[in-house]
Amino acid sequence: MATRVLKKVVSAAITLGLLLLGGVPASAAPPRNADPVGIDVSWPQCGKALPKEPAFAVVGVNNGLANTTNPCLATQLAWANTAPSPALTAQPRVALYVNTANPGLQGSWWPGSNRYGGVDVANPYGACRGGGSGAGDFRACSFMYGYAKAYDDATIRGIGDPEKYLWWLDVETENSWQPDKAANVADLEGMAAYFTSIHAKVGLYSTGYQWNQIAGTVSSSSPLAGLPSWLAGARSLTSAKSNCSLPALTPGSRVALTQYVSSGLDYNYSCP
């Protein structure tokens, strides 16, 4: 899935970071029926044949960047809804993931206040004044940037009833991030705050390495603490099962989902 470090072809020799998607062959063999697993897809799979009736599906909302829309979102959501009902695993039949980033003042847009979408947003970092020179002010604006991207994902990308979905925040080094990890945490907290405000569920997708590079250690008092973790990096179903025992991304969290690549397609194992 990556920015996709899940949606671009990279060398298999890369051991740090996420495994990336390649093209999805029409003849991709399904996993063993004894192990019901899900599939995640996004813009790299546009026009590709996908296996029918995955155990569950996760669809990428963006086109690789946090401020874009997956051009195949509608058709991929229709495919995702072929997942069996009732759900075969603890995962929802259909979930979404969104690209995340914190470009700061180098981005094409940067907030200048705590107001977005016609709402005055409660900002735990204080007042956003367009970045400013102080770390606190920059973190306040980072929070607003994340809030705004989540608002856009839920309201202008073509998602109906956004509150009914689990939204995974795709956190990868391939996107633009600040050296200030606290600002990056604020950005992700802003995204989580918006989705929580519409009563949607939120999870975090990354690898331990990338999470540490971007966010570092998160306080147990952060809204990110306790959110379910989805870990990438496995190369087989066996490895994905083993990764369920890895440390979660934030305090109080558990690894709920692990990803592996088979025949050029991302499969996902729901941890017990």
C-alpha positions in Angstrom: 0.0 0.0 0.0 2.4 2.6 0.1 2.5 6.0 -1.0 2.6 4.1 -1.6 5.4 2.1 -0.2 2.5 -0.2 -0.9 2.0 1.0 -4.4 5.3 1.3 -6.1 7.7 -1.4 -7.4 10.9 -1.6 -5.3 13.8 -4.0 -5.0 13.1 -7.0 -2.9 16.5 -6.3 -1.3 15.2 -3.4 0.6 14.7 -4.7 4.1 13.7 -1.5 5.8 10.4 0.2 5.0 7.3 -1.3 3.6 6.9 -3.9 0.8 5.4 -2.3 -2.2 2.7 -3.4 -4.6 3.4 -4.3 -8.1 0.8 -4.9 -10.8 -1.9 -7.4 -9.9 -1.9 -10.4 -12.2 -5.3 -11.6 -13.3 -4.3 -15.1 -12.4 -3.1 -14.3 -8.8 -3.7 -17.4 -6.8 -6.0 -16.9 -3.8 -4.6 -17.8 -0.3 -5.5 -21.1 1.3 -9.2 -21.3 2.3 -8.1 -22.5 5.8 -6.6 -19.0 6.4 -9.1 -16.4 5.4 -7.2 -13.3 4.6 -8.0 -9.9 3.2 -6.6 -7.8 0.4 -5.8 -4.1 0.2 -5.8 -2.2 -3.1 -5.5 1.4 -4.4 -4.6 3.4 -7.5 -1.8 1.0 -8.7 -4.5 -1.7 -9.2 -6.7 0.5 -11.4 -7.9 -1.6 -14.3 -6.4 -4.8 -12.9 -8.3 -8.0 -12.3 -8.8 -8.7 -8.6 -9.6 -12.0 -6.8 -13.3 -12.3 -6.1 -14.7 -12.3 -2.6 -11.7 -11.5 -0.4 -12.3 -12.3 3.3 -12.2 -8.6 3.8 -10.9 -5.6 1.8 -9.1 -2.3 2.6 -9.3 0.3 -0.2 -7.0 3.3 -0.5 -8.8 6.6 -0.7 -5.9 8.7 -2.1 -3.8 8.6 -5.3 -0.5 8.2 -3.4 -0.5 11.7 -1.8 -2.6 13.0 1.1 -4.2 15.7 -1.0 -5.3 13.5 -3.9 -8.1 11.0 -4.8 -7.8 7.5 -6.0 -9.3 7.6 -9.6 -10.6 4.0 -9.1 -12.1 4.5 -5.7 -15.7 3.8 -6.7 -15.0 0.7 -8.7 -12.6 -0.7 -6.0 -15.2 0.0 -3.3 -17.7 -2.0 -5.4 -15.2 -4.9 -5.6 -14.6 -4.7 -1.9 -18.2 -5.1 -1.2 -18.1 -8.6 -2.7 -16.5 -9.7 0.6 -18.7 -12.3 2.3 -21.3 -11.2 4.8 -21.2 -11.8 7.7 -17.5 -11.0 8.1 -15.2 -14.1 8.2 -12.6 -12.4 10.5 -12.5 -9.9 13.3 -11.9 -7.2 10.6 -14.7 -5.2 9.0 -15.7 -6.5 5.6 -14.6 -3.2 4.1 -12.2 -0.6 5.5 -10.4 2.4 4.1 -6.8 3.7 4.3 -5.6 7.2 3.7 -2.1 8.6 2.9 -0.7 10.9 5.5 2.0 13.5 5.5 3.2 16.7 7.2 4.8 18.9 4.4 4.9 22.0 6.6 5.3 25.4 4.9 6.7 23.6 1.8 3.3 22.1 1.0 0.9 23.4 -1.6 -1.5 24.4 1.3 -0.8 25.1 4.9 -3.4 26.2 7.5 -3.5 29.7 9.0 -6.1 29.3 11.7 -8.0 26.7 13.8 -11.0 26.9 11.5 -11.7 24.4 8.7 -14.8 23.1 7.0 -16.8 25.9 8.6 -15.9 24.7 12.1 -13.7 26.2 14.8 -11.6 23.2 15.7 -10.6 22.5 19.3 -6.8 22.4 19.0 -4.8 20.9 21.9 -1.7 22.7 20.7 -3.2 26.2 20.8 -3.7 28.6 18.0 -2.5 28.0 14.5 -1.2 31.2 12.9 0.2 29.9 9.7 3.3 28.2 11.0 5.0 31.0 12.9 8.4 30.6 14.4 7.6 28.8 17.6 7.5 25.0 17.9 4.1 25.1 19.7 2.5 27.2 16.9 3.9 25.0 14.2 2.5 21.9 16.0 -0.9 23.6 16.3 -0.8 24.1 12.5 0.4 20.5 12.0 -2.6 19.4 13.9 -4.9 21.5 11.7 -3.2 20.2 8.5 -4.0 16.6 9.6 -7.5 17.5 10.6 -8.0 19.2 7.2 -6.7 16.2 5.2 -9.0 13.8 7.1 -12.0 16.2 6.6 -11.3 16.2 2.8 -10.9 12.4 2.7 -14.3 12.0 4.4 -16.2 14.7 2.5 -14.8 15.3 -1.0 -13.3 12.1 -2.2 -16.6 10.2 -2.9 -17.0 8.3 0.3 -20.6 7.8 1.3 -21.4 7.4 5.0 -17.8 7.9 6.1 -18.6 7.3 9.8 -19.3 3.6 9.1 -15.8 2.8 8.1 -12.6 2.0 9.9 -10.0 4.5 8.6 -6.4 3.4 8.6 -3.7 6.1 8.6 -0.9 5.1 6.3 2.3 6.4 7.8 5.3 6.0 5.6 8.7 7.7 5.1 8.1 8.0 1.3 5.7 10.9 2.0 6.8 14.4 3.2 7.5 14.7 7.0 9.0 17.2 9.3 12.2 16.5 11.3 10.1 17.6 14.3 8.6 14.3 15.3 6.2 16.0 17.8 4.8 18.0 14.9 4.3 14.8 13.0 2.5 13.3 15.9 0.3 16.4 16.1 -0.5 16.0 12.4 -1.6 12.4 12.9 -3.6 13.3 16.0 -5.4 15.9 13.9 -6.4 13.3 11.4 -7.6 11.0 14.2 -9.5 13.8 15.8 -11.5 14.5 12.7 -12.4 10.8 12.2 -13.3 10.4 15.8 -15.5 13.5 15.6 -17.7 11.8 13.1 -17.7 8.6 15.2 -15.6 6.6 12.8 -12.9 4.1 14.0 -9.2 4.8 13.4 -6.1 2.6 13.1 -2.4 3.1 12.3 -0.6 1.4 9.4 3.2 1.4 9.2 6.3 -0.6 10.1 8.1 -0.2 13.4 11.1 1.3 11.6 9.1 3.9 9.7 7.0 4.8 12.6 10.1 5.5 14.7 11.6 7.7 11.9 8.4 9.7 11.6 6.7 9.8 15.0 9.1 8.2 17.5 7.8 7.4 20.9 4.2 8.5 21.5 3.0 9.5 24.9 0.4 7.2 26.6 -1.8 10.4 26.9 -1.8 10.9 23.1 -5.1 10.2 21.2 -3.0 7.8 19.1 -2.3 5.6 22.1 -4.4 2.5 22.0 -5.4 2.7 18.3 -5.0 -0.7 16.6 -1.8 -1.3 14.6 -1.5 -2.7 11.1 2.0 -3.8 10.4 3.5 -4.2 7.0 6.8 -6.0 6.0 6.0 -9.7 5.9 6.9 -11.8 2.8 4.6 -14.8 3.5 1.5 -15.7 5.4 3.6 -17.6 8.0 5.7 -14.4 8.6 2.5 -12.3 8.7 1.2 -14.5 11.5 4.4 -14.2 13.4 4.3 -10.5 13.1 1.2 -10.4 15.2 3.5 -10.8 18.2 5.6 -7.7 17.3 5.3 -4.5 19.4 2.4 -2.3 18.4 3.0 1.2 17.2 1.7 3.1 20.2 1.2 2.5 23.9 -1.8 0.5 24.8 -2.3 -0.7 21.3 -2.3 -4.2 19.9 -1.3 -5.5 16.5 -4.7 -6.2 14.8 -3.6 -6.8 11.3 -0.4 -7.8 9.4 0.4 -7.5 5.7 2.3 -9.7 3.3 2.8 -9.8 -0.4 2.0 -12.8 -2.7 2.0 -12.8 -6.5 2.2 -9.1 -6.6 -0.8 -8.5 -4.4 -1.1 -7.3 -0.8 -2.8 -9.8 1.5 -3.6 -9.2 5.1 -3.9 -11.5 8.1 -6.3 -10.7 11.0 -4.4 -11.3 14.2 -6.2 -13.4 16.9 
